[in-house]
Amino acid sequence: MFMILLISTIILFISSIVMFLASVLSKKSLMDREKSSPFECGFDPKSSSRLPFSIRFFLITIIFLIFDVEIALILPMIIIFKYSNMIVWSISSIVFILILLIGLYHEWNQGMLNWSN
């Protein structure tokens, strides 16, 4: 019992010393304005927030989210391939991919994928 108490005290002491040294040594001595400010898509956070913002950034984000959700929905379809009915799996996969392709065609047709005018 005494040995367990001694070992736990030594471990607590060593870990306290390591945490103290890490906090002391990790302090930065040079504080730079760019280093200490948050990065917001290349905009200066100290200036006015009413500057015009291109809607294309938001459209690219929405397209990324659509394809991110697409991957999250396609991966389980691949996993359940051998456990499901082949005809039902094929029809549901084709319908899902067709919906995504029609959406991609619509975005392309509307010019949302063109970055420059």
PECOR-V823688 format. One record per residue. N is the residue number from 1. RES is the residue in one letter. SS is DSSP state (helix for helix, strand for strand, loop for the rest). NEAR is the number of other ideal C-beta (glycine too) atoms within 8 Angstrom. Layout:
<<N | RES | SS | NEAR> <N | RES | SS | NEAR>>
This chain:
<<1 | M | loop | 4> <2 | F | helix | 5> <3 | M | helix | 6> <4 | I | helix | 7> <5 | L | helix | 8> <6 | L | helix | 8> <7 | I | helix | 8> <8 | S | helix | 8> <9 | T | helix | 8> <10 | I | helix | 8> <11 | I | helix | 8> <12 | L | helix | 8> <13 | F | helix | 8> <14 | I | helix | 8> <15 | S | helix | 8> <16 | S | helix | 8> <17 | I | helix | 8> <18 | V | helix | 8> <19 | M | helix | 8> <20 | F | helix | 8> <21 | L | helix | 8> <22 | A | helix | 8> <23 | S | helix | 8> <24 | V | helix | 7> <25 | L | helix | 6> <26 | S | loop | 6> <27 | K | loop | 6> <28 | K | loop | 6> <29 | S | loop | 3> <30 | L | loop | 4> <31 | M | loop | 5> <32 | D | loop | 6> <33 | R | helix | 5> <34 | E | helix | 5> <35 | K | helix | 7> <36 | S | helix | 6> <37 | S | loop | 8> <38 | P | loop | 4> <39 | F | loop | 5> <40 | E | strand | 6> <41 | C | loop | 5> <42 | G | loop | 4> <43 | F | strand | 7> <44 | D | loop | 4> <45 | P | loop | 7> <46 | K | loop | 4> <47 | S | loop | 7> <48 | S | loop | 4> <49 | S | loop | 4> <50 | R | loop | 3> <51 | L | loop | 7> <52 | P | loop | 3> <53 | F | loop | 5> <54 | S | loop | 5> <55 | I | helix | 6> <56 | R | helix | 7> <57 | F | helix | 9> <58 | F | helix | 7> <59 | L | helix | 9> <60 | I | helix | 8> <61 | T | helix | 8> <62 | I | helix | 8> <63 | I | helix | 11> <64 | F | helix | 8> <65 | L | helix | 8> <66 | I | helix | 10> <67 | F | helix | 8> <68 | D | helix | 8> <69 | V | helix | 8> <70 | E | helix | 9> <71 | I | helix | 8> <72 | A | helix | 7> <73 | L | helix | 9> <74 | I | helix | 9> <75 | L | helix | 8> <76 | P | helix | 7> <77 | M | helix | 12> <78 | I | helix | 7> <79 | I | helix | 6> <80 | I | loop | 9> <81 | F | helix | 8> <82 | K | helix | 4> <83 | Y | helix | 4> <84 | S | loop | 8> <85 | N | loop | 5> <86 | M | helix | 6> <87 | I | helix | 6> <88 | V | helix | 8> <89 | W | helix | 12> <90 | S | helix | 8> <91 | I | helix | 8> <92 | S | helix | 9> <93 | S | helix | 9> <94 | I | helix | 8> <95 | V | helix | 8> <96 | F | helix | 11> <97 | I | helix | 8> <98 | L | helix | 8> <99 | I | helix | 8> <100 | L | helix | 10> <101 | L | helix | 8> <102 | I | helix | 8> <103 | G | helix | 9> <104 | L | helix | 8> <105 | Y | helix | 8> <106 | H | helix | 8> <107 | E | helix | 10> <108 | W | helix | 9> <109 | N | helix | 6> <110 | Q | helix | 6> <111 | G | loop | 6> <112 | M | loop | 8> <113 | L | loop | 7> <114 | N | loop | 6> <115 | W | loop | 4> <116 | S | loop | 3> <117 | N | loop | 2>>
